[in-house]
Structures are given as structure tokens and as C-alpha cells.
Amino acid sequence: MPKASSRGGWDELSDWYDRKQGETGDLWHRTLIDPGLLRVVGNCRGKDVLDLGCGNGYLSRSLAAQHARVTAVDGSSRMIKNAKARDRGSGVRYLRSDAGDLKRLPDSEFDLVFANMSLMDMTDASAERAVGEVARVLRDGGKLVASICHPCFDVMSNSGWAAEKAFGGDALIYRKVRGYRKRFSEDVPWRMADGSKRYTISYHRPLSWYAGVLHSKGLAIIALEEPEPTNEFVEKEREGGDLDGPGLLEVPLHLVIEAIKL
Ligand SMILES: C[S@@+](CC[C@H](N)C(=O)[O-])C[C@H]1O[C@@H](n2cnc3c(N)ncnc32)[C@H](O)[C@@H]1O
């Protein structure tokens, strides 16, 4: 049985993840998740921004290039090492820290906190602490913008596409979901270049869990965005014979939550 821990797993995978994301993000980030995320945020010029669970920091550096003052935090020391190795004087400040314990960051330091595909990789307790820390380091009126796997439609192995071909026409694609209400963790497989698999852990929680935790920490949801795939994404996935491209045109697998500190 695979064995991963959220931080151990990402630490072990950080070199591979760094190559995968490069300086622009991989296909899924560049052509699906990030356009939705950035649309929500708008112009970051002059803003104090925290990138929580920054991975290799490609997003942090692109925000810094837009003249934001960026702090990039990740729990994996190797992710931070790789992020720093890529940096060519962007001005981003990198910190290795657990998202649930940001004691090196003062209260009310940020206008904006990004958590790009990181909250669902934290245990319930850790994600709850992280949201509490986000509320602490945000200024009044500051915003958290978090992308996660869509809790309603991506319930890890409890969900999948189903294609039904009828009357010789185009296949109808459905999203099957079960076990939505349960909170559970699962090893997520990532395929390496040599065909082997490595694992990280992700945590499924219903949407109401996120709304409740945000509310309990003094953050109010003001917008939800469900990123739509770009043509490039649909075409590339279709070429690979994958159902994600055509499926995502109808059912989103990611959710961007925008919440404001009251
Ligand atoms: C799916 S990766 C996303 C990375 C980056 N935001 C991106 O979109 O490419 C999840 C990241 O969250 C980090 N992470 C997971 N749990 C964490 C925690 N408790 N504290 C800080 N970072 C954490 C991992 O090390 C990993 O870099």
C-alpha cells in the first residue's frame, strides 16, 4: 500500500513537481485553474501578497513581476529550496513554514492571500489552523483567494467520468459522484517519467465544511468561480483521449473561493 504524508509526500516529489510546473505552471494550472484564480484577484500591483503552499513559486514570481510584494510559504523545505533556486531577483521572500503556524508573519501584513491548490492537501485540523492564520495576517477588508479540487464534483476515487455513446452520435459525458458528505483522506497517485507512481495525500471535505471554517475565522465568502477550460486545454486533453477536456466544459473540477476578512 502506498504511504504518504502531506508534507513528506510533497517534499519527496518536489524536484518532479518543480520540473512539472516550470516558470508558467503546467497545462492544468496555465490553461484551466490560474486564469480563473487571477480573474478573481484582478491587478495585484502594489499589494502585499502571501502565496500559501507556494510549491515551486512560479505564481509568486509572476505576481512579483506585476509589482506585488510577495511572500511565498511552503511546508516542504525542498519546495522552498527549488523555488529559491529558480529565482532571478524577483524580490519574492520565501519561507519554509507550516501554513497553520505563521508566527514569523505579523498580524495584518497582507492585502491578499493565495492558497492555490494547497488547502485540500492539509489535514482538517491543519487547514482549519491555516485559515485562522490567514485571517490573522490579513488586513481588515483583505481577501483570501483559494483554489481547491471542487468538493462537489471531484471526490477523489469516489468520482469519475462516465461516457455513454448512443445512436452513433457524440458520447454524452456524465460526472459520477458518491460519498460526497464523508470527510476522508486518500493517497493521490502521480505518474513519474519512468512509469512508476508516487503519492501525496489529499483530504475531501464537503463544501459546507469550507464555508463553516471560513465563517468561524471571520472570513466571509464573497464570490465563487468555477474555472472553465480554455480551448488549448480541451484540445490537448482530447488529443490524449482523455475525458477531462470535454467533461470540464460541462462540469467543473476546481473551485476558486474568494473570502473577505470582516
Ligand atoms: C498541489 S501543491 C500546489 C503548489 C502550488 N500552489 C501550485 O499551485 O503549483 C500543494 C502544496 O501545498 C504544500 N503544503 C501542503 N500542506 C502544507 C502545510 N500544512 N503547510 C504549508 N504548505 C503545505 C505542499 O508542500 C505543496 O507545495
The ligand as a Gaussian input file, in Angstrom:
#p B3LYP/6-31G(d) Opt

LIG

0 1
 C       -0.649000      20.754000      -5.106000
 S        0.751000      21.595000      -4.436000
 C        0.364000      23.242000      -5.012000
 C        1.579000      24.098000      -5.088000
 C        1.398000      25.450000      -5.780000
 N        0.496000      26.308000      -5.067000
 C        0.914000      25.232000      -7.192000
 O       -0.262000      25.519000      -7.470000
 O        1.711000      24.757000      -8.022000
 C        0.367000      21.739000      -2.695000
 C        1.448000      22.472000      -1.933000
 O        0.993000      22.708000      -0.586000
 C        2.086000      22.475000       0.308000
 N        1.546000      22.131000       1.632000
 C        0.788000      21.056000       1.959000
 N        0.493000      21.085000       3.272000
 C        1.059000      22.217000       3.781000
 C        1.092000      22.818000       5.071000
 N        0.458000      22.247000       6.103000
 N        1.763000      23.970000       5.216000
 C        2.385000      24.562000       4.166000
 N        2.393000      24.046000       2.924000
 C        1.741000      22.889000       2.729000
 C        2.855000      21.346000      -0.340000
 O        4.177000      21.243000       0.134000
 C        2.749000      21.699000      -1.809000
 O        3.816000      22.515000      -2.228000

